[in-house]
Amino acid sequence: QVQLVESGGGLVQAGGSMRLSCAASGINNRAMAWFRQAPGKQREFVARISITGVTAYKDSLRGRFTIARDYDKNTVHLQIDSLKPEETAVYYCNTFPTNTNNWGQGTQVTVSS
């Protein structure tokens, strides 16, 4: 059974940084991705990383977001720098392409102005 557990969210001031983690179990050697859903908006793609570590980002986020994976711990991280208040959202991870059954609780990131 696949389980993805996101962590690392919290409250941060605008301009601050945050490192999110996604611990995976029941799954291995898959491309992974991060998504986010802001209040009242649809969930959107943020970044993805292939099995071999090749990364891709939503165009507007490139440069401030960094996705990486720890193969030993079967964990995917998302480093976010220079956070903006409008980036307040619940951040989720999933395989890529996504699987509806894999969505977890996400981790809340709140950016104060």
Residue frames as qw, qx, qy, qz and C-alpha x, y, z in Angstrom:
[[0.000, 0.888, 0.460, 0.000, 0.00, 0.00, 0.00],
 [0.413, 0.431, -0.010, 0.803, 1.37, 3.36, -1.05],
 [0.347, -0.844, -0.348, 0.215, 1.62, 6.02, 1.62],
 [0.416, 0.462, -0.033, 0.783, 2.97, 9.52, 1.16],
 [0.433, -0.765, -0.387, 0.279, 3.41, 11.67, 4.25],
 [0.321, 0.687, -0.007, 0.652, 4.20, 15.34, 3.86],
 [0.561, -0.688, -0.284, 0.362, 5.82, 17.39, 6.62],
 [0.529, -0.040, 0.040, 0.847, 7.80, 20.53, 7.28],
 [0.006, 0.688, 0.364, 0.628, 5.13, 23.17, 6.80],
 [0.384, -0.527, -0.476, 0.590, 4.32, 25.95, 9.20],
 [0.069, 0.970, 0.223, -0.060, 4.18, 29.70, 9.55],
 [0.625, -0.086, 0.151, 0.761, 6.89, 31.83, 7.98],
 [0.066, 0.782, 0.086, -0.613, 7.31, 35.51, 7.22],
 [0.661, 0.746, 0.079, 0.008, 7.39, 36.75, 3.67],
 [0.276, 0.822, -0.488, 0.099, 10.89, 36.37, 2.30],
 [0.540, -0.482, 0.669, -0.167, 11.63, 33.39, 4.48],
 [0.424, 0.327, -0.801, -0.266, 12.45, 29.82, 3.53],
 [0.785, -0.172, 0.419, -0.423, 10.97, 26.43, 4.20],
 [0.205, 0.333, -0.894, -0.221, 11.97, 22.84, 3.50],
 [0.825, -0.022, 0.141, -0.547, 9.18, 20.37, 2.97],
 [0.084, -0.312, 0.943, 0.079, 9.57, 16.61, 3.05],
 [0.832, 0.094, -0.131, -0.531, 7.58, 13.76, 1.54],
 [0.284, -0.347, 0.890, -0.086, 8.25, 10.33, 3.03],
 [0.727, 0.199, -0.389, -0.529, 7.19, 7.51, 0.75],
 [0.391, -0.219, 0.879, -0.162, 6.41, 3.93, 1.67],
 [0.670, 0.343, 0.639, -0.156, 5.07, 1.09, -0.41],
 [0.607, 0.787, 0.108, 0.039, 6.56, 2.67, -3.49],
 [0.532, -0.556, 0.377, 0.515, 10.01, 2.98, -4.95],
 [0.356, -0.104, 0.619, 0.692, 11.80, 4.08, -8.10],
 [0.243, 0.741, 0.605, 0.158, 9.08, 6.40, -9.30],
 [0.178, 0.379, 0.071, 0.905, 9.12, 9.95, -10.56],
 [0.253, -0.609, -0.625, 0.418, 7.72, 12.21, -7.84],
 [0.114, 0.527, 0.226, 0.811, 6.20, 15.66, -7.80],
 [0.105, -0.370, -0.542, 0.747, 5.01, 18.43, -5.53],
 [0.057, -0.603, -0.540, -0.584, 1.74, 20.27, -5.90],
 [0.074, -0.176, -0.498, 0.846, 0.00, 22.98, -3.92],
 [0.119, -0.638, -0.663, -0.372, -3.53, 24.19, -3.38],
 [0.048, 0.083, -0.272, 0.958, -4.20, 27.71, -2.19],
 [0.226, 0.420, 0.689, -0.546, -7.52, 28.60, -0.54],
 [0.491, 0.658, 0.263, -0.507, -10.29, 28.79, -3.12],
 [0.361, 0.657, -0.519, -0.411, -8.02, 27.67, -5.96],
 [0.971, 0.162, -0.135, -0.108, -7.35, 24.46, -7.82],
 [0.756, -0.452, 0.365, 0.301, -4.37, 22.30, -7.01],
 [0.511, 0.824, -0.231, -0.079, -1.42, 23.17, -9.21],
 [0.911, 0.124, -0.112, 0.377, 1.84, 21.57, -10.22],
 [0.298, -0.920, 0.213, 0.142, 4.98, 22.93, -8.53],
 [0.097, 0.686, -0.710, -0.128, 7.92, 20.67, -9.37],
 [0.988, 0.008, 0.048, -0.144, 8.85, 17.12, -10.28],
 [0.133, -0.672, 0.722, 0.095, 11.89, 14.90, -10.18],
 [0.826, 0.256, -0.433, -0.255, 12.61, 11.78, -12.20],
 [0.958, -0.270, -0.041, 0.093, 14.05, 8.52, -10.97],
 [0.764, 0.189, -0.067, 0.613, 17.49, 9.70, -12.08],
 [0.377, -0.548, -0.226, 0.711, 17.16, 13.13, -10.50],
 [0.164, 0.273, 0.392, 0.863, 16.18, 15.21, -13.50],
 [0.004, 0.519, 0.562, -0.644, 14.03, 18.10, -12.30],
 [0.054, 0.452, 0.492, 0.742, 11.36, 20.33, -13.79],
 [0.067, -0.387, -0.508, 0.767, 9.48, 23.30, -12.34],
 [0.217, 0.853, 0.475, -0.011, 6.48, 25.44, -13.01],
 [0.511, 0.540, 0.076, 0.665, 7.98, 28.26, -15.06],
 [0.156, -0.842, -0.003, -0.517, 7.09, 31.06, -12.64],
 [0.750, -0.651, 0.098, -0.061, 8.69, 29.24, -9.71],
 [0.868, 0.232, -0.131, 0.420, 12.05, 28.35, -11.21],
 [0.312, 0.572, -0.304, 0.695, 14.91, 29.77, -9.17],
 [0.368, -0.496, 0.390, -0.683, 13.16, 29.84, -5.79],
 [0.905, -0.159, 0.219, -0.328, 12.02, 26.22, -5.58],
 [0.240, 0.514, -0.821, -0.063, 14.35, 23.24, -5.46],
 [0.937, -0.126, 0.048, -0.324, 13.19, 19.64, -5.51],
 [0.201, 0.538, -0.814, 0.085, 15.53, 16.86, -4.48],
 [0.914, -0.205, -0.202, -0.285, 15.30, 13.24, -3.47],
 [0.270, -0.561, 0.754, -0.210, 17.01, 11.15, -0.83],
 [0.706, 0.154, -0.620, -0.305, 17.21, 7.67, -2.28],
 [0.282, 0.121, -0.865, 0.397, 18.34, 6.07, 0.99],
 [0.176, 0.187, 0.641, -0.724, 15.37, 7.42, 2.91],
 [0.091, 0.458, 0.804, 0.369, 12.90, 7.23, 0.01],
 [0.072, -0.768, -0.393, 0.501, 12.06, 10.87, 0.64],
 [0.374, 0.552, 0.323, 0.671, 11.53, 13.84, -1.65],
 [0.277, -0.558, -0.301, 0.722, 12.23, 17.37, -0.42],
 [0.264, 0.769, 0.344, 0.470, 11.08, 20.75, -1.62],
 [0.402, -0.360, -0.191, 0.820, 13.15, 23.77, -0.64],
 [0.154, 0.831, 0.425, 0.323, 11.30, 27.04, -1.03],
 [0.426, -0.220, -0.143, 0.866, 13.09, 30.37, -0.76],
 [0.056, 0.046, -0.090, -0.993, 11.82, 33.96, -0.75],
 [0.015, 0.475, 0.880, 0.000, 8.30, 32.88, 0.09],
 [0.152, -0.205, -0.176, -0.951, 5.42, 35.19, -0.79],
 [0.419, 0.080, 0.562, -0.709, 2.10, 35.59, 1.05],
 [0.726, 0.296, -0.152, -0.602, 0.22, 34.41, -2.04],
 [0.510, 0.286, -0.809, -0.057, 2.06, 31.11, -1.74],
 [0.431, -0.147, 0.678, -0.576, 0.10, 30.23, 1.35],
 [0.756, 0.153, -0.430, -0.469, -1.28, 26.80, 0.49],
 [0.842, -0.264, 0.460, -0.099, -1.40, 23.15, 1.36],
 [0.284, 0.623, -0.680, -0.260, 1.54, 21.43, -0.30],
 [0.927, -0.008, 0.311, -0.211, 1.16, 17.84, -1.47],
 [0.025, -0.485, 0.799, 0.355, 3.41, 15.24, -3.03],
 [0.877, 0.251, 0.284, -0.295, 2.45, 12.45, -5.40],
 [0.642, -0.024, 0.604, 0.471, 3.94, 10.25, -8.02],
 [0.314, 0.667, -0.172, -0.654, 4.29, 11.69, -11.51],
 [0.327, -0.413, -0.357, -0.771, 2.06, 11.12, -13.33],
 [0.352, -0.266, 0.526, -0.727, -0.22, 11.44, -10.34],
 [0.356, -0.234, -0.898, -0.106, -2.32, 8.68, -8.87],
 [0.436, -0.576, -0.150, -0.675, -5.57, 9.73, -7.24],
 [0.841, -0.423, -0.338, -0.014, -5.13, 7.13, -4.54],
 [0.686, 0.060, -0.316, 0.653, -1.78, 8.60, -3.46],
 [0.048, -0.690, 0.041, -0.721, -2.93, 12.00, -2.23],
 [0.478, -0.241, -0.668, 0.516, -2.11, 12.47, 1.43],
 [0.226, -0.810, -0.455, 0.294, -3.00, 15.13, 3.98],
 [0.366, 0.747, 0.023, 0.555, -0.47, 17.59, 2.69],
 [0.517, -0.372, -0.338, 0.693, 1.41, 20.09, 4.78],
 [0.053, 0.942, 0.327, 0.051, 0.17, 23.62, 5.39],
 [0.502, 0.010, -0.011, 0.865, 2.47, 26.51, 4.53],
 [0.047, -0.922, -0.384, 0.017, 1.35, 29.90, 5.73],
 [0.509, 0.174, 0.008, 0.843, 3.27, 32.98, 4.69],
 [0.153, -0.840, -0.404, 0.330, 2.62, 36.14, 6.67],
 [0.417, 0.722, 0.126, 0.538, 3.14, 39.59, 5.17]]
